[in-house]
């Protein structure tokens, strides 16, 4: 990957494009159980946090994505979902809102090998994004491990819900 390319990940699974699309919209099933809001229709908005043990954990540790607020701006069943980052705060970075105005894109294609998800976090580059390495590791895990596991076993590996 060159320094000017956006953060990407790809996975292929033996499921239909409709099943992959449905799994993507089940964000609590593969990314984080701590979402606030809805993530399954055009114009839905939801908030993500890195908190896993208790609410406010990330802000106290001053490390990680305190929050990111997303709006679904494209929603084409079986083919494409786009989340626009409306607002964000990454407590461990000088540019705390570097996710703001970026897009998280899920493009789905199908061929003889199965259904492939092409993921891109448009706006995060190795050359310009302080969180690129950490974000790349995290997105790669969730896209290539947790999401396919949700599709094949019914249970992904999301960030677990903090104790309430």
GUDO-469648 format. One record per residue (C-alpha): residue number from 1; residue in one letter; x, y, z. Coordinates in steps of 0.1 Angstrom, whole numbers. Last residue first. Layout:
BEGIN
{NUM,a,{X,Y,Z}};
...
This chain:
BEGIN
{164,x,{-240,-10,329}};
{163,x,{-210,-32,323}};
{162,x,{-194,-25,289}};
{161,x,{-207,-42,259}};
{160,x,{-181,-63,241}};
{159,x,{-160,-50,213}};
{158,x,{-172,-72,185}};
{157,x,{-160,-108,178}};
{156,x,{-187,-122,155}};
{155,x,{-214,-147,163}};
{154,x,{-237,-164,137}};
{153,x,{-211,-190,128}};
{152,x,{-203,-182,91}};
{151,x,{-215,-147,87}};
{150,x,{-205,-135,122}};
{149,x,{-172,-151,117}};
{148,x,{-168,-133,84}};
{147,x,{-175,-100,102}};
{146,x,{-151,-107,131}};
{145,x,{-120,-119,111}};
{144,x,{-114,-100,79}};
{143,x,{-135,-68,84}};
{142,x,{-131,-65,122}};
{141,x,{-94,-75,123}};
{140,x,{-85,-53,93}};
{139,x,{-104,-24,108}};
{138,x,{-84,-27,140}};
{137,x,{-50,-31,125}};
{136,x,{-56,-3,100}};
{135,x,{-69,20,127}};
{134,x,{-37,14,148}};
{133,x,{-14,20,118}};
{132,x,{-34,49,104}};
{131,x,{-41,67,137}};
{130,x,{-18,97,129}};
{129,x,{-33,100,94}};
{128,x,{-15,119,66}};
{127,x,{10,97,49}};
{126,x,{-6,63,58}};
{125,x,{-39,76,46}};
{124,x,{-73,79,63}};
{123,x,{-98,99,42}};
{122,x,{-117,71,27}};
{121,x,{-119,42,52}};
{120,x,{-122,14,25}};
{119,x,{-138,-20,26}};
{118,x,{-141,-43,-4}};
{117,x,{-164,-72,6}};
{116,x,{-163,-102,-16}};
{115,x,{-191,-127,-21}};
{114,x,{-182,-162,-33}};
{113,x,{-154,-177,-54}};
{112,x,{-175,-179,-86}};
{111,x,{-182,-141,-84}};
{110,x,{-201,-116,-62}};
{109,x,{-193,-80,-53}};
{108,x,{-199,-59,-22}};
{107,x,{-187,-24,-15}};
{106,x,{-185,-12,21}};
{105,x,{-173,24,25}};
{104,x,{-164,43,57}};
{103,x,{-163,80,48}};
{102,x,{-142,108,63}};
{101,x,{-157,142,73}};
{100,x,{-145,138,109}};
{99,x,{-120,109,114}};
{98,x,{-91,133,120}};
{97,x,{-110,148,150}};
{96,x,{-84,146,177}};
{95,x,{-56,160,155}};
{94,x,{-30,159,182}};
{93,x,{-40,123,188}};
{92,x,{-47,101,218}};
{91,x,{-82,113,226}};
{90,x,{-97,105,192}};
{89,x,{-128,127,189}};
{88,x,{-153,124,161}};
{87,x,{-181,141,142}};
{86,x,{-202,135,111}};
{85,x,{-183,105,99}};
{84,x,{-201,94,67}};
{83,x,{-211,57,66}};
{82,x,{-214,43,31}};
{81,x,{-231,10,23}};
{80,x,{-230,-8,-10}};
{79,x,{-241,-39,-31}};
{78,x,{-266,-63,-16}};
{77,x,{-290,-35,-5}};
{76,x,{-279,-1,-18}};
{75,x,{-276,22,12}};
{74,x,{-256,54,8}};
{73,x,{-254,83,33}};
{72,x,{-255,63,66}};
{71,x,{-247,88,93}};
{70,x,{-218,82,117}};
{69,x,{-208,97,150}};
{68,x,{-173,88,162}};
{67,x,{-164,86,199}};
{66,x,{-136,85,223}};
{65,x,{-114,68,197}};
{64,x,{-84,57,216}};
{63,x,{-61,68,244}};
{62,x,{-67,95,269}};
{61,x,{-73,67,295}};
{60,x,{-101,87,311}};
{59,x,{-117,94,277}};
{58,x,{-115,58,267}};
{57,x,{-131,44,299}};
{56,x,{-160,68,298}};
{55,x,{-186,41,299}};
{54,x,{-171,9,314}};
{53,x,{-150,-21,304}};
{52,x,{-152,-18,266}};
{51,x,{-152,19,257}};
{50,x,{-138,24,222}};
{49,x,{-169,44,213}};
{48,x,{-193,43,183}};
{47,x,{-223,66,177}};
{46,x,{-251,59,153}};
{45,x,{-272,77,127}};
{44,x,{-296,62,102}};
{43,x,{-299,83,70}};
{42,x,{-304,51,48}};
{41,x,{-312,21,69}};
{40,x,{-296,-5,92}};
{39,x,{-272,13,116}};
{38,x,{-294,26,145}};
{37,x,{-285,46,176}};
{36,x,{-259,42,203}};
{35,x,{-233,15,197}};
{34,x,{-217,-3,226}};
{33,x,{-219,-38,211}};
{32,x,{-191,-30,188}};
{31,x,{-177,-42,155}};
{30,x,{-192,-76,144}};
{29,x,{-227,-82,158}};
{28,x,{-233,-46,170}};
{27,x,{-228,-34,134}};
{26,x,{-256,-56,121}};
{25,x,{-258,-35,89}};
{24,x,{-226,-53,76}};
{23,x,{-243,-86,84}};
{22,x,{-273,-78,62}};
{21,x,{-251,-68,33}};
{20,x,{-231,-100,36}};
{19,x,{-263,-120,36}};
{18,x,{-277,-101,6}};
{17,x,{-244,-106,-13}};
{16,x,{-248,-143,-8}};
{15,x,{-225,-163,14}};
{14,x,{-193,-183,8}};
{13,x,{-170,-155,21}};
{12,x,{-144,-131,6}};
{11,x,{-126,-104,26}};
{10,x,{-109,-72,18}};
{9,x,{-94,-44,38}};
{8,x,{-85,-8,30}};
{7,x,{-70,24,45}};
{6,x,{-67,50,18}};
{5,x,{-38,51,-6}};
{4,x,{-14,80,-6}};
{3,x,{13,63,14}};
{2,x,{14,34,-9}};
{1,x,{0,0,0}};
